């Protein structure tokens, strides 16, 4: 875990240079809002105001959750297996969007109960076939949580070596919104009913059961919010652990990391509390319709440009940030400048 302590802040000098580039464009200052800020942030990560995000990938951490035994989801692990199979075959929702916006999709088995057959392109960092039922016992051991975090960092190292510039952190795993809600309640010290949503679709009865299960688990295990790995090990998921490592690894190896929905945001929150410097490398894509989504981003101190009630998962919301960034970069590089248009440059008043 030494790499975590060695994470450094991004270089804000290049964010300033990027802002100067924006301010030279013949338009009102800051008029592309969060998209300008995102480009500046990427410049600081890349140590280059000539931002390039052409090499891009979605990493989908896949795992099963033992707490599904408690009837907190419409589906079981068989659906996880089928969905992962479709992702590996290139026919799932995330593949369609990634193809449209020129991103590669990389699926990782972080803890599937049953990995799909004939999925040779599925990377494997699995230590166990899913977490334990956290209503009865800790989801995973503390040691295994650290190992999967480290393995997630290794995935980031591999992708950095392949010259990827921007990674979207997605997930697939039935029951993982329960784990995300439990992590959120523990880390933010809020009641489970305030952060627990319907996930892939629950009626009122099952939603209440989900809240009760999370409440009982938190009361039983008493996860320590001052120790994010303790929270992760007691009520988290292996996909969340893998993404936590991915965020930390992205920061260590110098890549821009895009947060997808609520499960991804729970991992981002854990990574942020493990080492706050990772925030420099994170972009929020959208505000999940799950109630924990907005709270998690606010806790990290990030603002998302997309407010569209998304809750599809797999990294799909993160992929939808790409065309917005691409559009912003078209303006950044190709729009006319004040000097070319012979227009007096706008002044910044504070």
N, C-alpha and C positions, 0 to 999 in steps of 0.2 A: 504493500500500500504506500510505498515511499513516493511513487509518482504523484499521489494526491497532494502531499505536502509540497511538492515541487512545482505545482501549477502557478503560473505567473499571470498577472493582469495583461490584457491586450494593450497595444501601444496607441494611446490616445492622440499622439502627434498625427497619426494618419487619419484619424477621425476628423481632426481639425482641417487637414488638407482636403479631405473629401467634402467637408462643409464649405470650404472656400470654392471648390469646384461647383457645388450646388448654387452658391450665391452669385456665381458668375453667369448663370443661365438667365435669359431674359424672361423672368417670371417673378411673381411675388415671393419674397423670402419664405422658405419653409412651407411652400404651398402644397407639397406632396406629403406633408405631415410625417406620420410614422414610417412611411416608405423611405423618406430621406434619412431619417434616423437609422433605419435598418442598414442602408447602404454605408453610412458612416461607421456603424458598428462593425460591419463586415470588413471595411477598410482597416480598422484597428486590429482585427483578428489577422488579416492577411499581411499586415505591415506594408500596405501598398494602396494608395488612393485609386489606382487603376483596378477596380474591383472586378473579379472574374468568378462567376458561379456556374460555369458551363459544365463542370464535372460534379454531378450531384447524385445522391442515392437516398433511398428510403430503407432504413433498417427496421425490420419487423421482428421484435422479440416475441416469441411464442411460448406459452406455458399454460399448464392447467392448475386449477385451484381446488384444494381438497374441501373447502368450505361449501362447494356446490352441493355436497351431500345434504346440506341443511335446507334445501328447497328455496334457495335465494335467487334462482335463475330459471328461465323457461327451458334452458337447454342443458346438456351435459357435455362431457369431454369428447364424445363422438363428433359433436359439431366443431369443436376446436380442430380435431384431426382433419375433418373435411375441408374446413376453411384454409388450413395451412396447406393442404394438398393443392387447393385451387391457387393459392398464392405462388407456390412453387411451380405450378404449371403455367402461370402467367395469365390466369383468367379471372382473378378476383377484382374487387372494386379498386384496390390500390394499384393494381397493375394497369388497369384501364387509364386511370388518371396519370400515373407515372409515364406511361407511353405517350400520352398527349403532351406532357410537359418535359419530356426528354430526361427522365430520371431512371436510374437502375433500381431494382427492388432486390433486397437481400434479406432472406428469411433466416432466422436463427432459432434453433431448438434450445431454449433456456430451461425447459422442464416440462416437456409434453408427456402426458400419460401414455399416449400411443402415437408415435411419429408415423406420418403417412408412408406407405410403401412407394418405392420408385421415386423418391425425392432426393436424388443425388446432389442437388444444388442446395440442400438445407444444411447450413452450418450447425455444428453441434457443440454446445458448451454445457450440456445437461449434467447435473449431479444426481438428480432424483426425478422420478416420474410424477411430477407435480408436487405442490406443497401439501403439508398435512392440513387437516381440518382445524383452522385456528379457533374454532369454538371449543375444541377439546384439548388442544396442545399447540405449542408454537408452530407457526407456519413452516419454519425451517430452523436449522441451528444457526447460531451466530457465526460460526466458522463457515458454513455454506453460504451465508449471505455475503460475507467478505470475498469468498472465492468467485461467486457469480459476478460481483462488482468488478473484480479484477479481470475476469473473462470478458466482461463488457468493454473494459478499457483496452483489452487486447484486440477486440474487433475494431475499435477506433484506430488502433495502431496499424492494423492490416489495411484499413481503408485509406488512411493517410499515406501509406506507402504506395497505394494505387493512385494517388494524386487527386482524390476526391476533395472538393473544396467546401461542400455544404452537405450535411447529413440531416435527414428527417427521422425523428425517433418515434416509431410506431409500435403497435403491439397487437397480438391476437391471443385471446384466452378466455373461455367462458368463466364467468365469476370474477373477472378482474376488476370490475367497478366496485365490487364489495371490498376487495383488498385496498383499492385506491381510496375509498371512503374511510376505511379504518385507519389507513396511514394519515389521511388528512385530519381526521378527528384527533388523532394522537399528536401530530406535529403542531397543529394550530390551536390545540386545547379548546375545541368546540364540540358541542354535543353531536352525536352521530346523526340525529334527525335533521340537523342543519346542513349536512354534507352528503347525505345518501339519496341517490336518485334511482330511477327506474331501469337504468342500464339499457339492455337491448329490448326491454319492454316487460314491465311487471304490472299486474293489477294491484289494487290497494292492499289486498290481503298479503300478497307476497312481498310488497314493499315494506309493510309493517314487520314481516318476519325478518327481512334483511336488516332493518334497523335494530331489531331485538338481538339478532345474532351478533352484529358488530358491537352493540352496547355491552353484551355479556362477555365477549372476547376481550374488550378493553378493560373491563372490570377484573377479569381473571388474570390477564397477563401484565397489566400495568406497564405498558411500554414507556420508556423514558424519552421524552422529546429532546432532551439534551444529548442523546445518543441516537442519531438517525439509523444506525445499523441495528440497534436494539429494536427500534420500531419496525424496521423492515423485516427482521427475523421473526418477530412475534405475530404480526398481522399483515405482512406484505405478500408479494408474489414473486416468483422467479423472473417473470417478464419485467416487473418493476425493478428488481435487482439488476438485471441485465442492462436496462435503460439507464439506471443510475450510474452504472459503470461507463456506459456509452457517453453520457453527458460529461463525466469527469475525464474520460479519455479524450473526448473531442477538445476539451479545454487544454489538456496537457499537450496534445499533439498539434494544436493550433488550427482547428476547423470550426466553422460556424455550425451550430447545432439548433435545429428547429424543433420546438415543442409542438406536439399534436394536441390531443384531447386530454381528458381528465386523468387517465392512467399515466400517460406520458408526463403530464404536469406534476403528478404525485412523485414520479421518479426525479423530475427536475428539482422539485422542492427538497427532496432528500439530498440530492447532489449539492444543492446550494447551501444547505445547512452543514454538510460535511466540509465543504470549502467554498465560501462565498465568492471567490474569484471566478467561479464558473459562470456567473451571471454575465460577464463580459462576452461570453461566447454563445449565449443563448438568444434566440429570437422566438417570441410567442407568435403562433400563426392565427389561432382563433380562440374564442371564448366558448368552451363546451357548454351545451345545454344542461349537463349534469351540474347540480348545485355547488359542488366543490370546485369546479373549473375556475371561476372568477376569483374565488378566495385564494387558491394556490398561486395564481399569477400575481395577485396583489401582494402575497407574502414574499414572493421573490422580488417584486418591484418591476414587473414587466407589463406591458400593455400590448394587446393583440389588435391587429387591424381588421380582422374578420369577425363580425358579429352576425351569425347566420343560423344559430340554433343547431349547429352540427353535432352529431354524436355517432358517427359511423365507425370511427376507429381505424385500425390498420395503418395509420399514418396519412389517411386521405385528406384530412384538414390541413396538415402540414404541406402536402403537395400543392394544395390550392393557393398557398402563399407564393409559390414559384412564379406563376404568371404575373402576379403583382410586382414582384421584384424585377422580373424581366422587363416589364413595362417601365418601371422606374429607371432602370439602367438604360433603356432606349433614350429616355429624356436626358439622363446624366451624360451620355456620350454624344448624342446626335442633335439635341436642340440647339437653336441659335443662342449666341452669347450677347450680353449687353454691348460688348465692344463691336460685334458684327452688325447688330441691329441699329447701332447708333442711337441707343436709348440710354438715358441717364440711369445709372445703376441705383437700385433701391438701397436705402439706408436702414440699418437695424436700430430700432429704438427700444430701449429697455426701461 
